[in-house]
Amino acid sequence: MYKFGGCHCASGSCGRSIISVLQPKPLTMGFILSVCMLLMVPLAIIASRQFADRKAFLLSPFCVFVFAWAASAAAYLTGTDFLRARTIVALASFYVAFIAGAGYVLIRFPRVAVINRSVAIAPRPHFLRTMLILQGLAFFAALAHLYFAFVQSQYTLDLTTIRGVLATKHIQEPVLVGLLGQLRYINYVSPIAFYAAYRAGATTRRALIASSVLACLYPLCYLERSGVLRIGMLLIFAHLYYSVDSFKRVLRFGAVAILVFIPVVVAVPLLRGQAEGVNAYNYVSGAWSGFDNFVTGSLGPVVVLEKQNIYVEPDGYHLTDSAAPPLSLTFSDLYRICDALKVCQVKQSNFFEYVYEPIYTNIYTLARTFFQDFGMFGAPVAAALCGALLTFAYLWGISRNGAFPTYVAAYTAYVCAMSVLSDNFLMRDIALTGILVGTIGWWFGSQPFCFGIARNDRCATAPAYNSAERAR
């Protein structure tokens, strides 16, 4: 309720007083922004009627982004409204720009937003067996890393301490273990490959479960929840992509997936001894808290876990001479390669700064990447381009019927869903995975299975390899 008080126009300040009173208080704007994000869900469902393939629209970066931020907004509404005015502007501009970029591509190319429904191509013999062997080697490397972290932490049983050693990557392991650890990229695409092969009748459900379990065991050895969430989201996308055609079933399955997401989020921290993990509100809304401290200014102490620069300042982040290196988050992989080659001396930290108020967190959402690299005015442009780029990648992925294109499409969904909780996405997750899968596919003659066939290819309706050929 707005109070006008006893204002007298003769003083000449009545106009200014009325304007100041009529303006909503900054602490109410967070709730308004959250409600607007929630209202985008029914609007997106209504908009799906304009597309020939409604499932393709619902799985697109546009819808996944809208649904993820709506879930986060729903969690935010259950707690204190702590977002400040400058953060509201930054968060709203990021949100609107991203959905504008993603939505424009969908509207511009509606005929491409159709899932390729050609007959699935089965892999050649030994391809899937090799994938399982590589997954097993990656799991062995993860166990070795866990053991060396246990040794380096003075044989403590405190999982939080061990997790700290693993996360900061201060482990002295043999070179072979480090090289085998790079096979982790196989875990990203292997469950999808097994799911596609299972749908084509080329493998068993037991093999699919084995691949999925190995993919989840790898991040569990590192005591991290994001890796488990990644595999879960990729498998959910694969199931919806290959097995669910009903529009209502897609919506129902998505709602169940969100309900399952919450216990997974709180379970992994408990496994590593973090009692605060039981608070799902802190985990989800903590991202908003961290972003608020980054944009508008820290509300309390700022701590770091390693030797790194601190960019969370009392008056908020600004693009000045003391700012972070140019595009250090957008092109973090290139900076790491440059530093490894001794060409540049830019050390990339493994963590963001921790803040304590109003929520203890170091998660600042994908929005921080754009605001740190491009500033307040450049961030919306970068977010719009990111939304458009992810949508183009998604449309390419669904236009082919291969394991790797499906992974690319699923990875765009993962990026959009985790944009609430993660600071950036890594292009090496696509590039290195593609290189590994392409190499294995070339070796065993499974390129059509790996990379699919275009909708207009003459062999688009080619049948899967028969069982006799698979047995050879």
C-alpha positions, 0 to 999 in steps of 0.5 A, spaced: 500 500 500 502 506 498 502 512 503 502 519 500 502 522 507 501 530 508 504 533 502 503 540 500 504 542 493 506 549 495 512 547 497 514 545 490 516 538 492 510 535 492 511 532 485 518 529 487 514 526 493 509 523 490 513 520 485 518 517 490 512 514 494 509 511 488 515 508 486 515 500 488 521 499 493 527 495 490 525 489 495 519 488 492 521 488 485 524 481 486 518 478 487 515 481 481 520 479 476 519 472 479 512 472 478 513 474 470 518 468 470 513 464 472 508 467 467 512 465 461 511 458 462 503 458 460 505 463 455 510 458 452 505 452 452 500 456 448 506 459 443 507 451 442 501 451 438 504 455 432 509 450 431 508 443 427 512 439 432 510 441 439 515 436 442 521 440 438 519 446 441 518 444 448 525 441 448 528 447 445 533 452 448 527 457 449 523 453 453 528 449 457 531 456 459 524 459 461 522 452 465 528 452 469 528 460 471 521 459 472 523 453 477 528 457 480 523 463 481 518 459 484 524 457 489 525 464 490 518 466 492 518 462 498 524 466 501 526 473 503 526 478 497 533 480 497 535 482 490 536 490 489 534 495 484 541 494 479 541 487 480 533 486 478 535 490 471 541 486 470 537 479 471 531 482 467 535 484 461 539 478 461 533 474 461 529 477 456 535 478 451 536 470 452 529 468 450 529 474 445 535 471 441 532 464 442 525 465 440 527 469 434 531 463 431 525 459 432 520 464 429 525 465 423 526 457 422 519 454 424 520 449 418 527 446 421 524 446 428 522 438 427 525 432 429 528 427 424 524 421 425 527 417 420 529 410 422 534 409 427 541 407 424 544 401 428 552 401 430 557 396 427 559 391 431 564 392 437 563 400 437 558 399 443 563 394 447 569 399 446 565 405 449 564 401 455 571 399 456 573 407 455 568 408 460 571 403 465 578 406 464 575 413 466 572 410 472 578 407 474 582 414 473 576 417 477 578 412 483 585 413 482 584 421 483 580 419 489 585 415 492 590 420 491 586 426 494 585 421 500 592 420 501 594 428 500 589 430 505 593 426 510 588 420 510 582 423 513 575 421 512 572 428 512 569 428 505 569 435 505 576 436 506 577 430 500 572 434 496 576 440 497 583 437 494 579 434 488 576 441 486 582 445 487 586 440 483 592 440 487 593 432 486 600 429 484 597 423 480 601 419 475 601 422 468 597 415 465 592 417 470 591 424 468 591 422 461 585 416 462 581 422 466 580 425 459 576 419 457 571 423 461 568 426 455 566 419 453 561 419 459 557 425 456 555 421 450 555 414 451 549 413 455 545 417 449 549 412 444 546 406 448 539 409 448 539 410 441 542 403 439 537 400 444 531 403 440 534 401 434 534 394 437 542 393 437 543 392 444 540 390 451 537 394 456 542 391 461 548 394 457 544 401 457 544 401 464 551 399 465 553 405 461 549 410 465 551 407 471 558 408 469 557 415 467 554 417 474 560 413 478 565 418 475 562 424 478 560 421 484 568 419 485 569 427 485 563 428 490 560 433 485 553 433 484 553 437 477 556 431 473 550 427 476 545 432 474 548 433 467 548 425 466 541 425 468 539 431 464 542 428 458 538 421 459 532 425 460 532 429 454 534 422 450 528 419 453 523 424 451 527 425 444 526 418 442 521 415 446 515 420 448 511 423 442 505 425 446 505 433 448 501 431 454 506 426 456 512 430 455 509 436 460 508 430 465 515 427 464 518 434 465 514 435 471 516 429 474 523 430 472 523 437 476 521 433 482 526 428 482 531 434 481 530 436 488 532 430 492 538 429 487 540 436 489 540 435 496 543 428 496 550 429 493 552 434 498 550 430 504 554 424 501 560 428 502 558 431 509 555 438 508 549 438 512 547 445 509 546 441 502 539 439 505 536 446 504 534 446 497 532 453 497 539 456 499 542 452 493 537 454 488 536 461 490 543 462 492 545 463 485 541 469 485 544 472 492 551 471 489 549 475 482 546 480 487 553 481 490 557 481 484 553 486 480 550 491 486 556 490 491 558 485 496 553 485 503 559 482 507 565 478 507 568 475 501 572 469 501 576 465 496 579 458 496 585 459 492 590 464 490 585 468 485 583 475 484 577 478 487 572 481 483 566 482 488 567 489 490 563 493 495 560 497 490 559 492 485 563 490 478 565 495 473 569 494 467 575 498 469 583 497 468 582 493 474 577 488 471 578 481 469 582 479 463 578 481 457 573 475 455 576 471 461 569 467 462 567 466 455 573 464 452 576 460 459 578 454 455 582 458 450 586 462 456 587 455 459 591 453 453 594 459 452 597 459 459 599 451 459 603 453 452 606 459 456 604 464 451 600 468 456 600 469 464 592 469 465 591 464 471 584 461 471 581 460 478 577 454 479 572 457 483 568 464 484 568 468 490 564 466 496 559 471 499 555 470 506 550 475 505 544 474 504 546 466 502 552 463 503 554 461 496 559 461 490 554 460 484 553 466 480 548 464 474 550 464 467 549 471 467 555 473 471 559 470 465 556 476 460 556 481 465 563 480 467 566 480 460 561 485 456 559 490 462 552 492 463 550 494 456 554 489 452 551 483 457 544 483 454 547 483 446 552 477 448 546 473 452 541 474 445 547 471 441 548 466 446 541 464 446 541 464 438 547 460 437 544 454 442 538 454 438 542 453 432 546 448 435 539 445 437 536 445 430 542 442 427 542 436 432 534 434 431 535 435 424 539 428 424 538 422 427 545 420 430 548 419 437 552 425 437 547 430 434 542 428 439 548 429 444 549 436 442 541 438 442 541 435 449 547 439 451 543 445 449 538 443 454 543 442 459 546 449 458 539 452 459 537 448 465 544 449 468 544 457 467 540 458 473 546 454 477 552 455 473 557 460 471 558 458 464 558 452 459 564 449 456 565 448 448 570 443 449 565 438 452 562 438 445 569 439 441 572 433 445 566 429 445 565 430 438 573 428 436 573 422 441 566 419 438 568 421 431 575 417 432 571 411 434 566 411 429 571 412 424 575 406 426 569 401 427 565 404 421 559 407 425 559 414 422 552 414 420 550 412 427 555 417 430 553 423 426 546 421 423 543 423 416 540 429 414 533 429 413 534 430 405 539 425 404 537 419 400 539 414 405 534 417 410 530 412 410 535 406 410 534 400 415 538 399 421 544 394 420 540 387 420 542 382 426 546 378 422 551 383 420 551 386 427 554 379 429 559 379 424 
